[in-house]
Amino acid sequence: MFNCPLQKSDSAGAKKNNQKLFPSLGRTITAIIILSLSAAEVTGAQESPVNTKTIIPNLIVQSGTATTRFPASGNQITLNGRTLSGAWLQEMGIDRQVKTYLSDGALGQFMGVDFLSSNNPARQPVKWFSSPTYPVVLDTRNMQGYRYVDITNFAQTAGWQMQANNSILAIASPKAQVKNIRHSQQPSKVNHLPFQSARIVLDLDRPAPWQVAPGSPITDVDQDTPAGFANREWIVTVEGVADPALIQRYALAPDLSKQLPQPLIRKLEVVNNRTIISLSVPFGMSPQIITLPDPHRLVIDLRTDALVKKDITWATGLRWRQQFVNLGTERFPVVWLDINPRQVGITVKPIGTDPNSQTGITPLIKMAQQYSAVAAINAGFFNRNNKLPLGAIRRDGQWLSGPILNRGAIAWNDSGQFYLGRLTLQETLIVDGQRLPILFLNSGYVQSGIARYTPTWGTSYTPLTDNEVIVVVEKDRVTNQLPGSKAGETPFPIPRDGYLLTLRAHTTATASQLPIGKAVTIVSTTNSQQFERYPHIIAAGPLLVQNNQIVLDAESEKFSQAFIRQKAIRSGICTTANGSLIIAAVHNRAGGLGPTLAEHAQVMQNIGCVNALNLDGGSSTSLYLGGQLLDRSPNTAARVHNGIGVFLQAP
């Protein structure tokens, strides 16, 4: 039986320079080329059904006399005719040669380049069908929210042709051939019953870009078949053509398609010179993919512990880290960013879906890019139905949304100082010496009582409950009273020089104390003077760790028992003993579900947190860096209301 296709991984010895990266190519290096296409030729369709040799017509090979304006940049690439979202730029070097830079996110996601640990933000070692002993090292530069990698020589060695037209960079890779596919069960010290590790090896005739992404859960259409364990589809795409005999091998007859256990490879097809492999992977496992040279192989290991340890200094003061954290016999995959908030040029601020309104949700990737953040994590809770915030958001001293239920919060300033605790905002409306409590400020959380909505909420407020009374206040004086009618129907403009008071349930009788023309004042304070010192606040909860002690008390923060007992994917934020800020995503344990809140607190302590706060989690959990999600595929991440953004000012 075929057991270990990795034995030849270093059989040829380490290659000591980048020219030996792809030893079997033996071809003349293709020059960097610049495109002069009309926009209609590269926009519109997501897929071009033409051969890779003709996807870019009228190629003009440029040496040092390119006529394209420099620097050129954009946010789209086409890879062998397929349009993808990826940041790139080109510039003319001092040697009059064109240099091409691709964001590290695009290079990793779409080309399959593996980024290795490094402590130098300007130099990134990578592995792509090459020896890990002598990795290729690429120059990098941080600009406009991305880290760009100089792929000029790398692309030449790989035989890629690259051309720029307006905002699109077209890349054509040489057509590779998938010569064979081998697979076997792999013995492993980290198996978690009932899971068993498996390996698939694709033999290639040359290096080829590849991608991997999770698909939908696989539904058993045969109701007479025992249910077994649920599986998810994973799709591996290789920019190369599989031998027809391979396609025939995996074209199962109908009576074999229902076999148990399900075949690992569900489907193999070639579409537009790409080989697409559909895998059936049990939930609790995921693919770990590596590339090997001499001969060229793409190795897919299905494991319960697929996360690969990394420690990459992505920018000065910003480290990308990921590894398993052990709690007894349980192992949790954790991806986090370690940020020095005192580093010159680094700032941290709340971000949201819409700068002008507190209504709406969007993918964290889109949110971060809208604000030009280099990094971000999802933050506070929200109502997914009406898309309104449920907790404190304060930015630059303004309450975009007020706190609720004395829940955990983190506050900070632009000098890199932080405070974590449980937060309550106490607002009082004073009318003729009488004090009326305001329960909520700019909040989607609803209870009987008085709530207040200011211009930071948006241009208008739409009642959240039936029969509210809307009191309009301008320049500290009541100017109108309006019936709210039915919830969700009529928007009421919020005055730019005032606010709206909404009286709900039994407090509607308070309207008689607020006649038109009545002068009113507002007094606001927080339950801790510490919070008053900081211009930025995000609340979520529960509070996990304070002064290096676990202080978890989810019941006091009014979380439900179901939430408290749940094992789920989690997000968190914390400060460390040396003053660093950590934003972290903790995913499903090896062979099981995500951490409980108590386990989450221990995990955060384990990675160095002395003060830690739980953030919104589950499908909301998303950790963003330079155009990509580090912790999950974007198609598995839910839209969120708000986040915490990290900004890097160019030196």
C-alpha positions in Angstrom: 0.0 0.0 0.0 1.1 3.6 -0.7 1.9 5.1 2.6 4.3 8.0 2.6 4.7 10.2 -0.5 6.7 12.7 1.4 9.9 10.6 1.6 11.4 12.2 -1.5 10.6 15.8 -0.4 14.3 16.7 0.0 15.9 14.0 -2.1 17.7 16.4 -4.4 19.2 18.4 -1.5 18.5 22.0 -0.8 18.8 24.5 -3.6 20.8 27.5 -2.5 19.4 30.3 -4.6 16.1 31.4 -6.2 17.2 30.3 -9.7 17.0 26.7 -8.5 13.4 27.2 -7.2 11.8 25.2 -10.0 14.6 22.9 -11.3 12.5 20.9 -13.8 11.3 24.0 -15.7 14.4 24.2 -17.9 12.9 27.0 -19.9 13.8 30.5 -20.9 12.5 33.0 -18.4 9.5 34.9 -19.6 9.9 38.7 -19.3 7.5 40.9 -17.4 5.0 42.3 -19.9 2.6 45.2 -19.9 -0.8 45.1 -21.4 -2.5 47.6 -23.7 -6.1 46.3 -23.7 -9.5 47.9 -23.8 -11.4 47.7 -20.5 -14.2 45.7 -22.2 -11.7 42.8 -22.8 -11.0 42.2 -19.2 -14.2 43.2 -17.3 -17.7 41.9 -17.3 -17.4 38.1 -17.2 -15.9 36.4 -14.2 -14.7 33.5 -16.4 -13.2 33.5 -19.8 -13.6 30.2 -21.6 -10.5 30.6 -23.8 -7.1 28.8 -23.6 -4.5 30.3 -21.3 -2.2 30.8 -24.2 -4.7 33.3 -25.7 -6.4 34.9 -22.8 -4.3 38.0 -23.2 -4.2 39.0 -26.8 -1.6 41.3 -28.4 1.1 40.8 -25.8 3.7 43.5 -25.8 6.9 42.4 -24.2 8.5 45.4 -22.4 12.0 45.8 -21.3 13.1 49.1 -19.9 11.1 51.3 -22.2 7.5 50.6 -21.1 5.0 53.3 -22.0 2.5 52.5 -19.2 2.2 55.2 -16.6 3.9 54.4 -13.3 3.2 53.7 -10.6 0.1 51.6 -11.7 -2.1 49.9 -9.2 -5.5 48.2 -8.8 -7.7 45.8 -6.8 -8.4 43.1 -9.3 -6.4 40.4 -11.0 -7.2 37.9 -13.6 -5.6 34.5 -13.3 -5.7 32.5 -16.5 -8.9 34.4 -17.4 -10.7 34.2 -14.0 -11.3 37.5 -12.3 -10.3 37.7 -8.6 -10.1 40.4 -6.0 -6.5 41.2 -5.2 -4.4 44.4 -4.7 -1.4 44.9 -6.8 0.9 47.7 -8.0 3.7 48.2 -10.6 6.5 50.8 -10.7 9.6 51.5 -12.7 12.8 50.6 -11.0 16.0 52.6 -11.0 17.2 50.1 -13.6 14.3 51.0 -15.9 12.8 47.6 -15.3 9.2 47.1 -14.3 8.7 45.8 -10.8 5.4 44.1 -10.0 4.0 43.8 -6.4 1.1 41.6 -5.3 -0.6 41.8 -1.9 0.5 38.9 0.3 -3.2 37.9 0.8 -3.7 37.4 -3.0 -0.3 35.6 -3.4 -1.3 33.2 -0.7 -4.9 32.7 -1.5 -4.8 32.5 -5.3 -1.3 31.2 -6.0 -0.9 28.9 -3.1 2.3 30.5 -1.9 3.0 29.5 1.8 4.4 32.3 4.0 7.0 31.1 6.5 7.8 32.6 9.9 9.9 35.7 9.9 11.0 38.5 12.2 11.9 41.0 9.4 8.8 42.9 8.0 10.7 43.9 4.9 11.7 40.4 3.9 9.3 37.5 3.6 10.4 33.9 3.2 8.0 31.8 1.2 7.6 28.2 0.1 6.1 27.2 -3.3 7.2 23.8 -4.8 10.6 24.5 -3.2 12.7 23.3 -0.3 11.8 24.6 3.1 15.5 24.5 4.1 16.4 27.3 1.7 13.2 29.3 1.2 12.8 32.0 -1.4 12.9 35.4 0.3 10.8 38.2 -1.2 11.0 42.0 -0.6 7.8 43.6 0.9 6.4 47.0 1.4 3.4 48.3 3.4 1.1 50.7 1.5 -2.6 51.8 1.8 -3.7 48.9 4.0 -1.8 46.1 2.3 1.6 44.4 2.4 2.8 44.1 -1.1 5.3 41.4 -2.1 7.8 42.0 -5.0 7.0 39.0 -7.3 9.0 40.2 -10.3 11.7 37.6 -10.2 9.5 35.0 -8.6 7.0 35.3 -11.5 9.8 35.2 -14.1 11.2 32.0 -12.6 7.7 30.5 -12.6 7.0 31.5 -16.2 4.1 33.7 -15.4 3.1 36.4 -17.9 1.8 39.6 -16.3 0.2 42.6 -17.9 -1.5 45.6 -16.5 -4.5 47.5 -17.9 -6.0 50.3 -15.8 -7.0 48.7 -12.4 -6.6 45.0 -13.5 -3.4 42.9 -13.5 -3.7 39.9 -15.8 -1.6 36.9 -14.9 -1.2 33.8 -17.1 0.7 30.8 -15.7 2.0 28.0 -17.9 -0.4 25.2 -18.3 0.5 22.4 -16.0 -0.5 18.7 -16.2 -1.9 16.6 -13.3 -0.2 13.3 -14.1 -1.5 11.2 -11.3 -3.5 11.2 -8.0 -2.6 9.0 -5.1 -4.4 8.7 -1.8 -4.1 6.7 1.4 -5.0 6.6 5.1 -2.2 8.1 7.1 -1.3 7.0 10.6 -1.1 10.0 12.9 -0.4 10.7 16.6 -3.2 13.3 16.6 -6.1 11.3 15.4 -9.4 12.0 17.2 -11.9 9.2 16.9 -13.9 8.7 14.8 -11.7 10.8 12.5 -8.8 9.2 10.6 -6.2 11.3 8.8 -6.0 10.8 5.1 -3.6 12.0 2.3 -4.1 12.8 -1.3 -1.1 13.5 -3.5 -1.3 15.2 -6.9 1.7 14.5 -9.2 2.4 17.5 -11.5 4.7 18.1 -14.4 5.5 21.6 -13.2 4.6 24.1 -10.4 1.1 25.4 -10.7 -1.0 28.0 -8.8 -3.7 26.4 -6.7 -6.6 27.4 -4.4 -8.7 25.8 -1.7 -12.0 26.8 -0.3 -14.8 25.2 1.8 -18.1 24.5 0.1 -21.5 23.6 1.4 -22.5 20.8 3.8 -23.1 17.6 1.9 -26.6 16.3 2.2 -27.4 12.6 2.0 -30.1 12.3 -0.6 -30.6 8.6 0.1 -32.9 8.5 3.1 -32.4 4.8 3.5 -28.7 5.2 4.0 -27.5 5.5 7.7 -26.8 9.1 8.5 -23.2 8.6 9.8 -21.1 11.8 10.4 -21.9 15.0 8.5 -19.4 16.0 5.8 -18.5 19.3 4.1 -17.4 19.8 0.6 -13.9 21.2 0.1 -12.9 22.3 -3.4 -9.2 22.3 -4.5 -8.5 24.0 -7.8 -5.2 23.5 -9.7 -4.2 25.7 -12.6 -3.5 22.7 -14.8 -5.2 19.9 -16.8 -5.7 16.4 -15.4 -5.0 13.4 -17.6 -8.2 12.1 -19.2 -7.6 8.7 -17.5 -7.7 10.4 -14.1 -11.1 12.0 -14.9 -12.4 8.6 -16.0 -11.1 7.0 -12.8 -13.2 9.3 -10.6 -16.3 9.2 -12.8 -18.2 6.9 -10.4 -21.1 4.7 -11.6 -24.4 5.7 -10.1 -24.6 2.6 -7.9 -21.2 3.4 -6.4 -21.9 7.1 -5.7 -23.9 6.1 -2.6 -21.2 3.9 -1.1 -20.4 4.2 2.6 -18.1 5.6 3.7 -18.4 8.4 1.1 -15.5 8.5 -1.3 -12.9 11.1 -0.4 -12.8 12.5 -3.9 -16.5 13.1 -4.9 -15.7 14.6 -8.3 -12.9 15.5 -10.6 -13.3 17.7 -13.6 -11.4 20.0 -15.9 -13.0 23.4 -16.6 -11.2 26.1 -18.7 -7.8 24.3 -18.3 -8.2 24.1 -14.5 -8.5 20.8 -12.6 -11.3 21.1 -9.9 -11.3 18.4 -7.2 -14.4 18.2 -4.9 -13.6 16.5 -1.6 -16.0 15.1 1.0 -14.4 16.0 4.4 -16.0 15.1 7.7 -16.9 18.1 9.9 -14.1 18.4 12.4 -11.4 17.9 9.8 -9.9 20.3 7.2 -7.2 20.1 4.5 -3.6 21.0 5.2 -1.9 21.6 1.8 1.8 21.7 1.1 3.8 21.7 -2.1 7.0 19.7 -2.8 9.7 19.8 -5.5 11.7 17.0 -7.3 9.1 15.8 -8.5 6.5 18.5 -8.2 3.6 17.5 -5.9 0.6 19.0 -4.2 0.0 17.1 -1.0 -3.4 17.4 0.7 -3.6 16.1 4.2 -7.0 15.9 5.9 -6.5 16.4 9.6 -8.2 17.5 12.8 -5.2 19.7 13.5 -4.6 21.4 10.1 -3.5 24.8 11.4 0.2 25.4 10.7 2.2 27.3 13.3 3.4 30.8 12.1 5.0 33.8 13.7 5.4 36.6 11.0 6.4 40.1 11.7 4.0 41.7 9.2 5.0 45.3 9.9 7.0 47.0 12.6 4.8 46.6 15.7 2.4 44.1 14.2 2.9 40.3 14.4 0.7 37.6 12.8 0.8 34.5 15.0 -1.1 31.2 14.9 -0.7 27.9 16.7 -2.5 25.3 18.8 -3.0 26.1 22.4 -3.3 23.1 24.8 -5.7 23.0 27.7 -5.1 19.6 29.2 -6.0 17.1 26.5 -7.9 19.7 24.4 -6.1 21.5 21.6 -7.5 24.8 20.2 -6.4 26.5 17.0 -5.7 30.2 17.7 -4.9 32.9 15.2 -4.0 36.3 16.6 -2.4 39.6 15.9 0.1 41.0 18.5 0.1 44.8 18.2 2.3 47.4 19.8 -0.1 50.3 20.2 2.8 52.6 21.2 4.6 52.1 17.9 4.8 55.3 15.9 2.3 55.1 13.1 0.0 52.5 14.6 -3.5 53.5 15.8 -6.6 51.5 16.9 -10.1 52.7 16.4 -13.7 51.3 16.2 -15.0 50.8 12.7 -18.5 50.2 11.4 -20.7 49.3 8.5 -21.7 52.9 7.7 -19.8 56.0 9.0 -23.1 58.0 8.8 -25.5 55.5 10.4 -25.7 52.8 13.0 -27.9 50.6 10.9 -26.4 47.9 8.7 -24.1 44.9 8.6 -21.4 44.0 6.1 -18.4 41.5 5.8 -15.5 42.5 7.9 -13.2 42.4 4.8 -15.3 45.1 3.2 -15.6 47.1 6.4 -11.8 47.1 7.0 -11.1 48.1 3.4 -13.7 50.9 3.5 -11.8 52.4 6.4 -8.3 51.5 5.0 -7.5 49.5 8.1 -4.5 47.1 7.8 -6.0 44.8 10.4 -9.4 44.3 12.1 -11.5 41.9 14.2 -15.3 41.8 14.6 -16.3 43.4 17.8 -19.7 44.0 19.5 -23.0 42.3 19.5 -25.9 43.4 17.2 -29.4 42.4 16.2 -29.0 40.4 13.0 -32.7 41.1 12.1 -32.8 44.9 12.3 -29.0 45.3 12.0 -28.7 47.5 15.0 -26.0 47.6 17.7 -26.4 45.9 21.1 -23.6 47.5 23.2 -21.2 50.4 23.5 -19.4 51.9 20.6 -17.5 55.1 21.3 -15.2 56.7 18.8 -13.2 59.9 19.2 -15.3 60.8 22.3 -18.7 60.3 20.7 -21.2 57.6 21.7 -22.2 55.9 18.5 -24.1 53.4 20.6 -24.4 53.2 24.4 -23.7 50.3 26.7 -26.2 47.8 27.9 -26.6 45.4 30.9 -23.3 46.4 32.6 -21.4 44.2 30.2 -17.6 44.0 29.6 -15.9 46.7 27.6 -12.5 47.8 26.5 -11.5 51.5 26.4 -8.4 53.1 25.0 -6.7 56.2 23.7 -4.3 57.0 20.9 -1.3 56.8 23.2 -1.6 53.0 23.6 -3.3 53.0 27.1 -6.2 50.6 27.7 -8.7 49.8 30.4 -11.0 46.8 30.6 -14.0 46.5 32.9 -17.8 46.3 33.1 -19.4 49.4 31.7 -22.7 51.3 32.5 -23.6 54.7 31.2 -25.9 56.7 33.5 -27.8 59.5 31.7 -30.3 61.7 33.4 -32.8 64.1 31.9 -33.4 67.1 34.2 -36.7 68.9 33.7 -37.7 71.7 36.2 -35.4 70.1 38.8 -36.9 66.6 38.3 -34.5 63.9 37.3 -35.7 61.3 34.8 -33.5 58.3 34.0 -32.5 57.7 30.4 -31.9 53.9 30.1 -30.3 53.6 26.6 -28.4 55.8 24.2 -28.3 55.1 20.5 -29.2 51.5 21.1 -31.0 48.7 19.4 -31.7 47.2 22.8 -35.3 47.8 23.8 -37.0 47.9 27.3 -39.7 50.0 28.8 -38.3 53.5 29.6 -36.7 56.5 28.0 -34.1 56.1 25.3 -32.2 58.9 23.5 -31.0 59.1 19.9 -28.4 61.6 18.7 -27.1 62.5 15.2 -24.4 59.9 15.6 -27.2 57.3 15.3 -27.9 58.6 11.8 -30.2 61.1 10.1 -33.4 59.5 11.5 -34.8 57.1 14.0 -37.5 54.6 13.3 -39.5 53.3 16.3 -38.5 49.9 17.6 -41.7 49.3 19.5 -45.4 50.2 18.9 -46.9 53.4 20.2 -43.8 55.2 21.3 -43.9 58.9 22.0 -41.2 60.8 20.1 -40.0 64.0 21.8 -37.8 66.4 19.7 -35.2 68.4 21.5 -33.2 71.1 19.8 -30.7 73.4 21.5 -31.7 71.9 24.9 -35.4 72.8 24.4 -38.4 70.6 23.5 -39.6 71.6 20.1 -42.2 68.9 19.2 -44.0 65.8 20.4 -45.0 63.1 17.8 -46.8 59.8 18.0 -44.6 56.8 17.0 -47.4 54.6 15.7 -46.3 51.1 14.7 -42.8 49.8 15.0 -40.6 49.9 11.9 -42.8 52.1 9.9 -42.1 55.9 10.1 -38.6 57.4 10.3 -38.3 60.6 12.4 -35.5 63.0 11.5 -32.9 63.6 14.3 -32.1 67.3 14.6 -28.5 68.1 14.0 -28.4 70.5 17.0 -30.3 68.2 19.4 -31.7 64.7 19.8 -34.8 62.6 20.0 -36.2 61.1 23.2 -38.4 58.1 22.7 -40.8 57.2 25.5 -41.7 53.5 25.6 -44.4 51.5 27.4 -45.3 52.9 30.8 -43.1 56.0 30.4 -45.3 57.4 27.6 -47.1 59.3 30.4 -43.9 61.2 31.0 -44.7 63.2 27.8 -46.9 65.5 29.9 -43.7 66.7 31.7 -42.1 67.6 28.4 -44.3 70.1 26.7 -43.2 72.1 23.7 -40.9 74.9 24.8 -39.7 73.2 28.0 -36.0 73.6 28.7 -34.1 70.3 29.5 -30.6 69.3 30.3 -28.7 66.0 30.2 -26.2 64.8 32.7 -24.0 61.8 31.7 -21.5 59.7 33.6 -20.1 56.2 33.6 -20.0 53.7 36.5 -16.2 53.9 36.5 -14.2 57.1 36.1 -11.6 55.1 34.3 -13.9 54.9 31.2 -14.3 58.7 31.2 -10.6 59.1 30.4 -10.7 57.2 27.1 -12.1 58.4 23.7 -12.6 54.9 22.2 -14.7 52.2 23.7 -16.1 48.8 22.5 -18.4 46.7 24.6 -19.2 43.0 24.1 -18.7 40.6 26.9 -18.5 38.8 29.1 -15.3 40.1 30.7 -12.9 37.2 30.9 -9.7 38.2 32.6 -8.8 41.2 34.8 -5.4 41.8 36.4 -4.3 38.3 35.3 -7.3 36.7 37.2 -10.2 35.0 35.4 -13.3 37.1 36.4 -15.8 35.4 34.1 -19.4 36.1 35.4 -21.7 35.8 32.3 -24.8 35.7 34.5 -24.2 39.1 36.0 -23.8 40.5 32.5 -27.2 39.0 31.6 -26.1 36.4 29.1 -28.5 33.4 28.6 -27.7 30.0 30.0 -27.6 28.7 26.4 -24.9 31.2 25.5 -23.0 30.4 28.7 -23.0 26.6 28.1 -22.3 26.8 24.4 -19.2 25.5 22.8 -18.5 27.9 19.9 -15.9 29.7 17.8 -14.8 32.8 19.8 -13.2 36.2 19.2 -11.3 38.1 21.9 -9.3 41.1 22.6 -6.8 41.6 25.4 -3.8 43.5 26.8 -0.5 41.8 27.8 2.0 42.5 30.6 4.3 44.3 28.2 1.5 46.6 27.0 0.8 44.9 23.7 -2.7 44.5 22.3 -3.9 41.1 21.1 -6.9 40.5 18.9 -7.6 36.7 18.5 -9.8 34.1 16.9 -10.2 30.8 18.6 -11.8 28.1 16.4 -13.0 24.5 16.9 -10.8 22.3 19.0 -9.1 19.4 17.3 -11.7 16.8 16.8 -14.5 18.8 18.4 -16.4 22.0 18.9 -15.1 25.4 19.9 -14.3 26.6 23.5 -16.7 27.3 26.2 -16.5 30.8 27.8 -14.4 29.3 30.6 -12.0 27.6 28.1 -11.9 30.8 26.1 -10.7 32.7 29.2 -7.9 30.1 29.7 -6.9 30.2 26.1 -6.6 34.0 26.2 -4.5 33.7 29.4 -2.3 31.1 27.7 -1.3 33.4 24.8 -0.3 36.1 27.3 -3.4 38.1 28.2 -3.6 39.8 31.6 -6.9 41.7 30.8 -9.2 40.1 28.3 -12.7 40.6 26.8 -14.9 38.2 24.9 -16.2 39.6 21.6 -19.1 38.5 19.4 -18.3 35.0 18.1 -19.6 32.1 16.1 -20.1 32.9 12.5 -19.2 36.5 13.2 -15.7 35.7 14.2 -13.3 37.2 11.6 -9.7 38.2 11.8 -8.6 40.5 9.0 -5.1 41.4 7.8 -4.1 43.1 4.6 -6.9 42.1 2.4 -7.5 38.6 3.7 -9.2 36.7 6.6 -6.5 34.8 8.5 -8.7 32.5 10.5 -11.4 31.3 8.0 -12.5 31.4 4.4 -14.5 34.5 3.6 -17.5 32.5 2.4 -18.0 31.0 5.9 -17.9 34.4 7.7 -21.2 36.2 8.5 -21.7 39.9 8.0 -21.1 42.0 11.2 -22.1 45.4 12.5 -18.9 46.8 13.8 -15.3 46.0 14.4 -11.9 47.2 15.8 -9.6 48.4 13.2 -5.8 48.7 13.3 -4.3 51.5 11.2 -0.7 51.9 9.9 0.5 55.3 8.9 3.2 55.2 6.2 6.6 56.4 7.4 
